Amino acid sequence: MKKNMTQLKGLMGALACACMLAACASNPPAKEDNTDEIRARADAAQREISRETGETVAEETPAATASAGAAAEDDGIIVSTVNFKTRPTVLVAPAMGAKMAGSIDVIRRNPLAKTAMEVINAYLTSRDYTVIGLESQSQLDEVVQLQSDIAGNSEDLAYVAGLSVGADINITYAGSIQEDYIVIDLNASEASTANLLASESIRLKDNGESQRVLVQKAIQLAIKKLENKVRGRLAEEQEKGALYKVVAHLTGDFTDDQAEEISNMVSIKMRKKFNKMQVISMSRNTYDLLIYVDPNKYEDAQMVYGEFVESLEGLAKVRKQNITKKLIILEIQ
């Protein structure tokens, strides 16, 4: 047992790095959804683990076909079957701050870390989420660049990465060893604001099982409980409309009166055009806004950006600095 726990200590750091690969990507427009590929790899990993434990792999039931309410599973957890209007996008990342550099190497070289990542992705995918995988160092570099553009080199890369991929929710993960127990901590937060939605901690005793089985059981149990806590809130949020985060910087040589006129114009016109506008912060030179729009009227972020251009025409020039799936960074000149 002691040997097993010693090996697990080294594994936890690898698992933390690997989880970042579950969804930290820059989401280029032409990129195809790799959900099916992620699910196939995850199912293969789970079948291999099940052979070790002697358990049977249950057939997947798509969440989209479930009726509203809850259903009990073999482990006694009452799992919510609330349906989503559209598939939410989830970012799974380690609670590691800015330390992301070794993530890609870990997933390539550590089979246990890779298996853990695939099991995490499989559960979220089976629950009707879209999970995006980081596939290259260049994609990681783009996230770091976006961090500089929007967050002023904040250490919360999970928050910045979530914005870059258009995530609806971020799930951060940490693991530790306490005597003969493995402890898994998960936090779920809003991708647009980084506000905490729910947390879950699992403490599982090592009864002489293999590393792979112990880690798989702890993570799967924690994710199931955490997702159950936030599913209803996500479904309610979707009823407000499609959500976009807008960060606007005044870079032109404006007088105080002109700057005030621009901020008033943005506030008044955007509230009329969209379902809802929430001001996170608004200073003289920077606006941080959440915009809820009718998805039948606005198909993507580019169309939302166009409304800012039109609304300020004749008063100021609007230039896009960066546009991703759900994040719009613009300059008002």
N, C-alpha and C positions, 0 to 999 in steps of 0.2 A: 504493500500500500504506500509506504513512504517513497519508494522509487517512482510509483505512479504519480504521486502528487508533485514530486520534484520535476518530473517531465512536464507536468501540466503548467508549472510556473513559467517555463520557457515558452509554452504554447500560447499563453494568454496574450502576450505582446503581439505574437504573430496574428492571432485572431482579431485583435483590435485593428491592426493595419488592414487585414483582409476585408473587414466589413466595409471599409470606405469604398471598396470596389463595387459594392452592391449598387451604388447609384450616383457616384460623383462624376458627372460628365458635362460637357459644354453644350450638348444638344444641338448640333448643326442641323439646319432645316432639312437637308436631304437624307439624314441618317434614318435607317429603318429601325422599327421597334424590334428589339432582340428579346422580347419577353418569352417567346416560344423556345428559343435556344436556352435561355436561363432556366426555364422550367424543366426542359429535358435533362440538362446537366444535374439539376437538383434532384429530380426523381431518381436518376441513376445513383447518386450519392446516398439517398435515403434507402434504396434497395440494398446497397452494400452494407449500410449500418444495420438494417433489419436482419440481414443474414447473421451478423455477429450476435444480436440479441435474441434471435429466434422469434421476433415479432413479425406480424403480417402487415404488409403495406396496404393501407386502405385505398380504395379507388377514390379519386378526387371528385367532389361535387361542386360545380361552379357556383360561386356565391351569388351570381346574377340570377340563378334560377330558384334561389331559396326564398321562402316566404318571410315577411317581416315578423320579428319576434326574436326567439332564442331557441337553441337546441343544445341538449346535453351530449357531451362526447364521453369516450371511454375513461378519460382522466377525471371526470366529474365537473369539468369547467363548463359553465353555461355560456355557449358561444352565440354572440349576437348575429342575427341573419338580416339585419337592416340592409336594404339595397341602396346602392349608389346610383345617382342620376347619370354620372359618367365615371369612368375609372380614374381614381385619384392617382397622382404620381408620388412616390415615396422615395426619400433619400435615407439610406442607412449608412451611418458613419460612426467611427470610433470617437469616444470622448477624449480626443488627443490634441485639441487646440490646433496649432499650426504644423504639427509634426506629421506630414503626409508623405514625405519624400520616398520612403521605402516601401510604400504600399504595393506597387506593381511587382517589385522583385519578390515580396513575400508570397503573393498569390501564385506566382509562377513556380516557386521553389518548395513551398510547404503544402503537402497534400492534405493535411488535417485542417489547415486554415482555409484551403480551398473548399473542402467538404462543408465546413461550418458556414461559409458564405453562401454556398449553393442551397443549403437547407433553409437558411433565413429567407433567401429570395423565393424559394419554392412556397413557403407558407404564405408570404405576403401576396404572391401571384395568385395562389389558390383562393385568396380572400378578395380577389377582384381589384388588386392594385397594379399599377404599372411600375416596374423596377428597372432603372437604367444602369448599365454597367460601364465603368471606366475601362477603356480599352487601350489607351496609349499615354505616354508621358506628355505628349503635346496637349491632350485634353486636360490633364492636371495643370499644366502651365497656364492654360486659358482661365481656369478657376482662380489661380493665384493672381493673375492680372486683373480679373474682375474684382477680387478682394481689394486691390489697391484703388480701383475706380470708385467703389461704392462704400467700402467700410473703413477706409483710412488705415489699412493694415491691422484691422482688428484680428485677434487671434482665433476668432470663431469661424474657422474655415467651413465647418459643416453648414452654418447659416448661409454663408456666401455661395457655397456649392449648391445648396438647395435652391437658391434664387436662380442660379445659372441653368439648372436643368428644368426649371418650372415646377418644382415640387410643391405639393400641397401640405406635406408634413415631413418633418425631419425626425428620424429615430436615431439617437446616439447610444452607444454601447460601451460598457466597461466591464472587465472581469478581474477577479482577484482570488487568491488562495488564502483561506483562513483555517489553519490546522488541517483537519481532514475533510474540509468542505470546499467546494467551488462556489463562488458568489458571482452572480451576473446582475448588473444594474442597467436598466434601460430607461431612457427618457424620451418622451414624445413632445415636440414643440411645433408651433405654427411656423411654416417656412417663411411666410411674409413678414413676421414680426419677431420671431424667436421666442415668443411667449410660451411658457411651459403649459402643456395640456394635461399630461399625466406621467406617472413614473411607476416602475415595477422593479422589485428586487427578488431574486430567487437564490436560496441557499440550499445546495444539494450535497448530501454526504457521499463520499467515495466508498463504495462497498466492494472495491476490488475490480470494478469494471474497466474496460479499456478506455484510453484517453478519448477516442473518437465517440464512444457511446456516452460517456459522462458529459462531455461538452455539448453534444447534440441534444441530449435530454434537457439540460439546463437552459440552453438558449431557446429551444422550441417552446418550453413551458413559459418562459418569460415573455416571449413575443406574443404568444397566444393570449395571455392575460392583458398585456399592454394594448394590443390591437382592439381587444374587446372593450376597453375603456374609452377609446377615442372614436370608434366607428360611427356611433350615433351623432357625435358632434360634427364629424366631417360631412355626413349626409345632410345635416341641417345647414351647414355652411354653403353647400352647393345650391340650395334653394334660393340664395341671395343673388346668384348669377356667377359668371366666370370672373375670377379674381386676377387682377394685375397689380403689381407694385410699380409705382412711378417715382423716380428720383429726378428732380429738375434743378439745374444749377443756373443762376443768373450770372452770365459772364460778360455781358455788355456793359458799357459805360452809362449806367442809368442814374438819374437823380433819385433821391428818396421818394419823391412824389411819383415818379414813373414806376419805380419798383413796387410801390403800394398799389398803383393802378393795375399792374400786371398780376399781382397776387390776388387782388379782388376779382379780376376777370377770370382767372383760372378757377377760383372757388365757385363763382356764380355759374359760369357756363358748363363746367364739368358736372356739377350737380344736376343741371337740367338735362344733359345728354345721357348720363349713365344712370343705372339703377340706384347706385349709392356711391358716395365718396367719403372716405374716412381720412382725416388728417392725422398722421403720426407725429409730424413736426413741421413747422413752417417758420423759417427765419427770413431775413431780408433777402438772402441770396440762395437759399436752399429749401426746396419743398420735398417732403417725404409723404407720399400719398398711397392709399389703397383704393383701387377702383373696382367696383362690381359692375359688370356689363351684361347685356343680353347676348348670350352666345349665338343666337340666331341672327343678330344684327352685326356683331363684331366677331369675325372668324379667327382673328389672331392679333398679336401685339402690334403689328404694323398698322392695322386699321384703327386701333386705339390711339396710336401715335399721331395718325392723320388728323384726329379731332383736335389735338393740341395745336397743330400747325394751323388749322383753319380758324380756331377760336382766337388766336393771337395775331392773325393776319392784319397788317396795317399798324400794329402796335409794337411788335418785335418779331425777329426771325427765330424760328425753332429748328434746331439741328439735332439729329439723333447721335448720341455718343456710343450707345450699346443697346441692342435689343435682343433678348432671348425669348424663350417660350412665354414667360409670364413676367418678365422684368423689362422695364423701359427706363433707360437713363438718357436724359436729353439736356441740351444746353439752350438757354434763352438768351439771344444775342441782341 
